[in-house]
Structures are given as C-alpha cells and as structure tokens.
Amino acid sequence: MTDDTASAPLSPLRARLRSWAHSDVLYSFRRSPTIVVSALVLAVILMGALLAPLVSPQNPFDPASLNLMDGKTPPMTPNQFTGESFLLGTDDQGRDVLSVILYGSRISLLVGFASVLLSAVMGVLLGLIAGYRGGQIDNLIMRVADVQLTFPSILVALMIFGVVKGFLPPQAHENAALPVLIFSIGLSAWPQYARTVRGVTMVERNKEYVQAARVIGLRPMIIMTRHVLPNVLGPVLVIATLGLALAIISEATLSFLGVGVPPTNPSLGTLIRIGQEYIASGEWWILFFPALTLLALSLSVNLIGDWLRDALNPKLR
Amino acid sequence: MSAALKVPSAPQLRVRDLRVEFPTRRGLLTAVDGVSFDVAPGEVLGLVGESGAGKSLTGAALIRLLEPPGRIAGGEIELGGQRIDTLPAEEFRHLRGGRIAMVFQDPLTSLNPLFTIGDQIVETIRIHLDLSPENARKRAVALLEEVGIPAPAERLDAYPHEFSGGMRQRVVIALALAADPAIVIADEPTTALDVSVQAQVIAVLKRLCRERGTSVILITHDMGVIAETADRVAVMYAGRIVEIGPVREVIEAPQHPYTRGLMGAIPSLEGSATRLEQIPGAMPRLDSIPAGCAFNPRCAFATERCVRERPAPMPSGNALVSCFLVADGTLKPHAKAKADSGVHAADVGPAAGASAPLVAVENLTKVFNVSRPWLYRVLQGEKQRFLTAVDGVSFAIPRGHTFALVGESGSGKSTVAKTIVGLVRPTAGRIMFDGTDISSDEAKGADAAIRQRLTMIFQDPYASLNPRMMAAAIVAEPLRAFQPDLSRAEVDDAVAELLGHVRLSPKDGVKFPHEFSGGQRQRIAIARALASKPEFIVCDEPTSALDVSVQAQILNLMRDLQDELGLTYLLISHNLAVVRHMANEIGVLYLGRLVEVAPAHELFSAPRHPYTRMLLAAVPSMDMTDRAAPAVQGEIPNPINPPSGCTFHPRCPLADDRCKRERPPARQLGASQVACFKAEDAVP
C-alpha cells in the first residue's frame, strides 16, 4: 500500500474499493485467459437471456409469429416453402432455434440462480447455527444433512417435485411448475453449503476476534452475522458458483425427464428433450444448439468457480 | 578486514555479498541484500534480527531451500573452500543433509509421523555414509544416546508422537548430525519449546557441536539464546547485516544505533528501568526499504548522508558495523548501564495493598471433559476422562496493580484468564469483581454494567481483529454494544480519541487489519479494550507474537495507560523478563496449581518454590557469566494424568515420600505464599 498519499481520511466505501482494486483476485483474473474467455461467454449468455425480447429474431411463445411451414428448416438455408432463412434453423413447429435458446436460457438461468439462492441461504443459516452452537443442535442438523447426502441430489429433487405436485390441484400444475422446480432443486443442495459453512464456522469461532466479541458481551446472533458470516462467505461464493452450474444441469435433467417446465415455455433441458426426438431423422440442429449452449454455460460457470476457489485460497497459489 | 569477518583459520563457510530476490507482481523484492560472513570450524555464529530481517531466508539460501519464486540473485557461497552456490541441483542434493544439515523450528512437523525415528535416522545415515544397515543402526543408537534420549536402543523403534516436544527436538538434532555435517543451520531451534526445555536443548546442541567441531549458524530472534550459545553474532536489519562481531562485545557494547535500541528494548530479569528504551516505528516492508541506510527513518542520529548513501560494513573495534556515524567516530560504543539492583519501578505501585482488592479469585477450578464420544466409550469400555486445567487457584489484585501469572504451556494460565472474563465457566470457585460474584449463574445474564468494566487483550494481533472490519469499526464495537444510543458523530469522536490514546492517527481508522504491522494491530486491540472505559484488563500474552522492539513499545504503552487511566492488569505470560518489568505481584502456575505467589522483587530475589527456581535458572541470561549448565530436568507431564501429591515431585530435586503422597497447602513464607513442604529448608 504505497499509494497512501491522501492526507484526508478516505471514506469507508473508497477504502473498500481500493482494497478490492489492489486485491490478488482481480490480478489473477487478468492473468488467466481461460477465465477471461469463460467470463465473456457467460456475459454473452447472460445478456442474451436478459435482453431476449429485444434481441431475439422472433417471440417463440407467440403463436402468431410462428409459421408451421417453416418447420425443420436447417441452419442458414432458405426454407423450401417460404424461402425464409434462420441462423440456427427451426424446430418442428417452425420456431427459430436461436430465439428459443435465448428464451430457454432465461428459464434455465432463473431456475439456477433462484435455487442456488434458496439452498445457499438455507445452508449458510443452518451451517452457521450448527457450527457456532455445536452440541445437540449441530448433531440434529448435520445428521439430517448426512441422510440427505446419501441420496443422489437429482433423486431428492425428483422426490420433492413429485410430493409437492401431489399436494397441488391439477389446474395449478402449469403455473406452479417453475416455483416447484426451484424449490426442489434448491432443497436438494443445501447440505453442501451447511457442511462447508459449519466447518469454517467452527474454525472461526475459536479465533480470538470472536472471543473478543464475546468478551464485549455481544449476543450470539450478532456475533454470527457481523463477525462470523463475512468470514465464511468466501467458500460459500465458490460453492454457489459451482452449484449454479450444477443447478442448471439439474434443471435440464429434470426437464429432459419431462418433469420440469412444460414444452410451451421450454428451458434448455426441454429443448434438448424435444431435439433428441429428431436426431435420428437428421434434424441435428434442434438438439445440437441448445445442447451446445448448455455446455458453454455450465462449463464457463464451472471454470469460474474452480478459479474462484483457487484465487480465494492463498494456500493454492 | 578485521577479525569480525575473517577468522584466523580457513573458514568452514564463506559467504560474500549474498543476495536473495523475490520477483513479484509489485516489483522485485530484495529480501537479503549484500550479506557477507565467515564461519570458522567449530564456531557458533548467531544470526539475530526481528521478523522480516531476512535471517531465515539467509539460512534457507545457504542450504538452497528457498521457496519459489525466491532465488539467489548474486554472491558467492563457499563450503570448505569449494564454491557451492553454482553446483547443479543434483550435486547439491548430496551436500544437503550430508555436509550441510538443518534443524527446523517445529519438532512436531520436521519429523515424518509415519516412520519410526530409527527409520528416519538410518535412512539419512545410509544416504550419505557407506554403512551397512546394522552399522547404520548402531550409529543411530549412539547418536540418540549422545543427544540424551534415555534407553536409545528401545526408543529407536518409537514413532515421533511417542516423544515429548523437547525429546523430539533432540531427535531432530540427532538427525541433523547423522552424517557428520561440516555445518548445521539451526533456524529458531528452541522457539517452539518451553523455557525449561529450551535450556536443555541448547545445552545439547552446543555440547555436540563443540565435541565434533561442527560449525553452527544459529538463527533466532532471542538475544538470550544467542548470548548463551554463540561465539560471534550478526545482527540483521531489512536484509542487511548491520553489525557483526564477538557476541560479548555486541551485547555489552553495541555500536550500531539499531543494535543499541534492540539491546535497550529487551526487558531483563534484573531490576530494570521504568520504561524500556524503544525504537520508534517498525521494520520496513520489503517493498518499501528506504534508500541509503535502511535504518535511517528510525534512527535518532541519522544525518543527511545516511539518507543518501548506503553504508558498507566498516571495521570498528573487533566488529564490523554498517554505520557512517560509528565509522567516523561520532558514535562511541555504548556500554550498557549495569542494571541497578535497587528498587524496581513496578514495586512502588500506587497505594500498595491498602485498598480492598478489585478482583479476587477464590479457589477457582476448571475441569474439562476430554472423553471420547459415548458410543466409542461404550464399545471400547473406556471411562470418561477429565483434564483439570485449573486446580484451586486463589489470588487477589488490588486496584491499580498488575498481577502476573507465569507458567509454561499447559499450566492453565490462559484458562484462568478466560474464566475471569467469562469465556469459560468455572467448575468450582468464585470470581469477585469489586465485591460482586461474576462467575455465578445469576450473574451471567444482565451484567452488562459489570462486563463493561473488565475486558481482555489477546495474544495474537493477527487473529484477534476481524479481517473484514475496518479499524474504526473494530474499535467502535464495544461502544455500540454498551451505549447503543450514541450518535454516529459521537462514536466517531470517541474512536478518534481512542486511536489517539494508543498513538495511532484517526485516518488509520479506515484501514483494514492486514494493512497494519503487528505492533499497530496490537494497538488497535488495546484501543478496542479501552473503548468501554474498563477498570480491569486481562492481558493474555499481549506481546508474545511481537518483535522485541515492538514489544517495548507495547509494554511502555500499557504502563503509560495504567498511569493515565488507573487501570488494573492481570498479565498472563511465559516470559519472565516481561513479567518482571510489568508486575507488582506474581503467581507461578504449574499444572493448574499456584505453586508460589509473591511480590515481584521477592520472587526474583528470593524464589522459594523449587519450580520457580528452576524456571529462573532456565531463562537464557544476557550477562554471559558462563554459568554452569542449569539444573533443569524433565518436562511438564501430561495434565490428564498428573503425578500424585505435589505434581512437581518427579522433577523436584528436594522431593521425598511425603511430596509423592500429599498435596502441599499454600504457606506464608516471608512475603510469599508457597505451596511446598520443603521450601523453608531451601531458602538460601
């Protein structure tokens, strides 16, 4: 910190910004071409999904804009009936594949982010309590987590999905599909967060700064949120990033299995399921492009997660 | 060249202009810069310096164990007349462990836990010497015998964890000497050990190297260890040697301004001045070493030339000193004033003993349940196991006094501290604070008013500050907890005042802990402790993680604050010199029991308990009167199975049958309370 030329005290915000600008994380980001490319890919997909109504050639959910005659047009080839050309071709209903991918990634990303948020909040909360309190509460929380971890998470998600759907009236299924999907994927992933947070919390709890807070007489709730929580967020950020890729794939898997979002509002997984029906008859693009998008999305998120884990852990540098 | 650099006979090791660099993204860091010295056969060269001085890196460079990206960027290293810094890695490998050996700091991690110590020693011997397995084993047994391991033939097949810390470090020394090296580099070999064990290990290292004519480079921050062990000493600062000379001269008549400051900053066991000499500031970081003489910003005598030009080592007396002022005769050797054995400053505390005690600990006991999980116990038929960390400890601290608890690791001193501030619940006994019992269950809840009056300073300033909070927020935390109705501006003002109290500037408030040096962090921790306007502060090893020159600053600050604010301290420490400097009264803990409580001057002038005497004898002394090897024996036993009767009896030279059977009660002897049957007989 040699640039300490400012004689006036910095504002707290600027101090934080300065510390971030000088951080090793930003440096190692700039030094790694793989990560820069991954971030670019992710940014393109994110922007495409966010701005889908503005950038996509057609609205695939508006039946008026579709022409069945356009069905199964290969990429960048004029349709034999209408003469229209599509960058990535069309599916059986004449929907532009690029447009459905853009709209589909919205669903995939929404489910991914929302379920990661759900599992992170749940896992961090339970992990903090288990790690800080210890004893019977710790035992209870962690044994539940252990039991859940003995089942593959996709199985847990399927089960939760089935049970919740059973409680809902059939007419609500269509609208409830998305929230139920988020809930079941989110609920299936919390033990990862809880385990990690518990471990870090147990380490941090014995550090002297936490003891100092206890000597002051702060309430456990405040110590947990103000002192321990900020210090366990590093690992949580890493799991959340890796978990995002996992959640997107889980959603795709569930949708592929036909229990996820309905085909009228397809996600990447639904598109892959639809596409695989045509792979044998030569319409490869209906499957290929959604699958490629899913691959690029989950790979870049995964790479960023791996890099974050290394960058935030000084021992691996 | 003077005798300090060149040694009469051909040197065993010759180092010239050694330079170690670390290329980093923030530029090239020069960690060792132009270091030159010789080591004669059989000589012990001490390498001292504070953290960041480059002493360990010098050692690592000699044996080529620098962590990448560190590299030797220049200079020459000759071993027995042969240049070794240019040897290819494969050839150097044969030297390492063979002609150059190393003893590391932590005996816990420098032995492989999966192999018996015999395997490890035999392996080393057979790599470097052409011996059959049987002969190598015989040699290993002989080595273990030499380093003082009892029953070496049987112990050869034991694993490292079956040895105590001191014994393990002896094994490490045996391992280093296995292939008859020409030179041993010992990097802080005793820092992880308790004083009583440290004395034994130093004695072994010194004796063996003398007998075998092995040269030693002893790297340490502890001047006492150097004074006891080394023949010559090199003092390092910011990667350079500032002074190198015979150990007696450097310690008794230091010449370089830094060495002078360093010697003055070390608290001594003999009565000392009220304030320690202190060097302002701290060692520069490697990325901001000043131009010219690296010490110039902290030097009281610095001239314009010191800022401009870098001084080379220049002969002065028998030493080589890198200082223009010494060279041109402006600064004369600084004979250390002999400590006056008169009344110690801390002895004349305010209102000695007159008032009722502020804090009284009565019969405090803490038992930890260290049993294995119940399922394991049921299956294995094991009983519950208990560890008595604190066993019937009683003492009282008058207002405005400093009471010190000393003891080696495992003595329970930190547990006492934590119990008093409420981090740990006592199993039995009471803690009275200003007439109120603060340890009872009823007192647990709504005692914010009392809690505010007592607080704690922790040992490790790197762990005691939340790394995600800025200094101002850390200091403000007690204010916000105890006075939630304060406005933002009021809090800011109070924080600025507190930072001023500990000699920091208000603009330091917006920095994060990692931007401060160790001493500055401890100041922040002190400011936080002062925030609730406490009357009583528990200081748990407040300076043991700090360098001596910084330690002096913190101890002086604590003394000043005591005078300004009328504070009462409980000081927990293993460092007897620090305790001597700070305390009015001292309690000596051994295995959770107070064996002696006495006024400071009494304890040091007439120690009564045999353990107290042993501790005092074990402290490496700076006066170099070549005293006989201290009669220190054994190590602290496992507190889960303490010895019967007086727990000290297995190590006590005076113990008889009664000591093995009965626990001695505390008795008044003069001004001291001593828990020993034999103490009277032992008064000199």
Interface residues (C-beta under 8 A of the other chain):
Chain A: M1 T2 S7 A8 P9 L10 S11 P12 A15 S19 Y27 K207 E208 Y209 Q211 A212 A213 R214 V215 I216 G217 L218 H227 P230 N231
Chain B: R25 D287 S288 K418 V421 G422 L423 A448 R451 Q452 T455 M456 F458 Q459 D460 A463 S464 L465 N466 P467 R468 M469 M470 E477 P478 A481 F482 P506 K507 G509 V510 K511 F512 E515 A525 R528 S532
